[in-house]
């Protein structure tokens, strides 16, 4: 028996987070490799989430914990997501040094 595959989606806010991060790396940092690394990291994260969304820990901080988020780290970033039935919804993407619990 094969494991259930989850559909992984980005919320509009998470899409904006992703675009902002990539634009920052490309245009302000002039670091196309960094931007590619972030996008590859997100692709890998989506693969993991589609197979085993429970593999990442529950968020332990403030509003993120109260809202039932899980926290997945990749590169120097953190994605906050929730599992709803057979869907995984990535809600936000932050740099790991940001106080994501305060910024929700």
N, C-alpha and C positions, 0 to 999 in steps of 0.2 A: 504494500500500500504506500503510495507516495504522499508526501507532506502537502498540506494545503498551501496553495499559492495565494498570497495577499495582493490586492491592488494597492499600489502606493501612489498617492497624489500629493501635490504641493498646493497649499492654500494660496490665494492671491498674495497674501502678506509674505509667505515664504518665497514665492517667485520674485517678489520685489527685493527681499533680502539677498537672494542669489544674484540677481542682476546688479544690485548695488555693490556687492563684494567683488564680482567679476569686473565691473567698471572701475572700481577703485584700484584693483591690481593692474588692470590694463593701462589706465590713463593717468592715474596719480602716481603709482609706483613704477609704471612702465615695466611690468613684470608679466609678460605673456605666459611664461612657464608656470608661474604661481597660479595664474587664472586657470590654466589647463589642469594643474594639480588639484585645484578645488573642484572643478567640474568632474574630473575622474574620481575624486573621493566621493562626491555626491552620487555618481553612477554606481560605485561600489556599495555605498550605503543603501541605495534603493534596492539593489540586488539582495543584500542581507535582510533588509526589512521585508521584502517580498517572500522570503523563505522562512525567517525566524525573527519576527518582530520583538519577541520577548527576550532576545539575547542581550539587549541593552538595559541598563538599570533604570528604575524609576527615578525621576528627578527628586532631589532631597531638599530643595530650597523653596521656601515661601509659596508664592502663588503658583509656581510651576508644579510643585508637589500637590498642592490643594486641587489643581485642575486635572490631575491624573496624567501629567506628561511623563514620558520617558526621555532620557537624555542619551544621544548618540554622538560620540566624538569622532571627528575625522580631520586629518591635517591639523590645522590650528583652530578648528571651528567646532561648534556644537549645534546639532539639530534637535529641536524639541518636537516630539510627535506623540500622537495618541493612536491607539488601536480601537477600531469600532467595527465589530463583527469581522468580516473578511476584508476590511479596508484599513490601511495605515495612512494617516493624514499628517504630513510634515507641516507644522504650523509656523515655525520660526527657525532662522539660522543666525547664529551669533558667533563673533570671534570668541575664543575660549577665555580671553581676559576680560570680556564684558560681564557685567553683573546681570545675566539674563533674567534671573528671577525678579529683579527690580524693574526690568525693561518690558516685561510682558504687558 
